[in-house]
Amino acid sequence: MGLELALVAVILAAPNCAQQRTARDAEPRSEWSLRVENHHWLDVTVLVEHGGQRTRAGIVTATTTGVFVLPPHLLGPNGEIRLVASPVGGGATLAVTTEVIVVRGGQLVTWTLERSLSRSSVAVW
């Protein structure tokens, strides 16, 4: 009878152990920030390319800086994203796209858009 009680206790405790492991493993990813310094003479629309799709982050007015706090679902698989800046009224040919960058939740990405967009730079902090 003692062995049966021990077996029942183990069976009843097993689902609780699995739930605790699952909750620990599924830690929520946190928000991240994008700071865009626009030195260009046109307003720019900023997009985040993640997991094969593009999502609009917002618009940064000419010669100003914009900061966007973005949700974790905008980080692609393994945190890989590209940033796209498209000048408002400037046509698609003036748009600039970064190389793939890796971002983790809680990090700050600073993207400096120069007057010549092709000379822009990006840093992850």
Residue pairs with C-beta under 8 A, 6 or more apart in sequence:
28 72
29 72
29 75
29 105
30 72
30 105
30 106
31 69
31 70
31 71
31 72
31 105
31 106
32 69
32 70
32 72
32 74
32 75
32 103
32 104
32 105
32 106
32 107
32 108
32 109
33 67
33 68
33 69
33 70
33 107
33 108
33 109
34 46
34 48
34 57
34 67
34 68
34 70
34 83
34 108
34 109
34 111
35 65
35 66
35 67
35 68
35 108
35 109
35 110
35 111
36 44
36 46
36 60
36 65
36 66
36 67
36 68
36 85
36 111
36 113
37 65
37 110
37 111
37 112
37 113
38 44
38 60
38 61
38 62
38 63
38 64
38 65
38 66
38 113
39 63
39 112
39 113
39 114
39 115
40 62
40 63
40 87
40 113
40 114
40 115
40 117
41 62
41 63
41 115
42 62
42 87
42 88
42 89
42 90
43 59
43 60
43 61
43 62
43 87
43 88
43 89
44 59
44 60
44 62
44 85
44 86
44 87
44 88
44 113
45 56
45 58
45 59
45 85
45 86
45 87
45 88
46 56
46 57
46 58
46 59
46 60
46 66
46 68
46 83
46 84
46 85
46 111
47 54
47 55
47 56
47 57
47 83
47 84
47 85
47 86
48 54
48 55
48 57
48 70
48 74
48 81
48 82
48 83
48 84
49 76
49 81
49 82
49 83
49 84
49 97
50 74
50 75
50 76
50 80
50 81
51 76
51 77
52 76
54 84
55 74
57 68
57 70
57 74
58 66
58 68
59 66
59 88
60 66
60 113
72 105
74 81
75 81
75 103
75 104
75 105
78 102
79 102
79 103
79 104
80 100
80 101
80 102
81 100
81 101
81 102
81 103
82 97
82 98
82 99
82 100
82 101
83 97
83 98
83 101
83 109
83 111
83 122
84 95
84 96
84 97
84 98
85 95
85 96
85 97
85 111
85 113
85 117
85 120
86 92
86 94
86 95
87 94
87 95
87 117
94 117
95 117
96 113
96 117
96 118
96 120
98 111
98 120
98 122
101 109
101 122
101 124
102 124
103 109
103 124
107 124
107 125
108 124
108 125
109 122
109 123
109 124
109 125
110 122
110 123
110 124
110 125
111 120
111 121
111 122
112 120
112 121
112 122
113 120
114 120
114 121
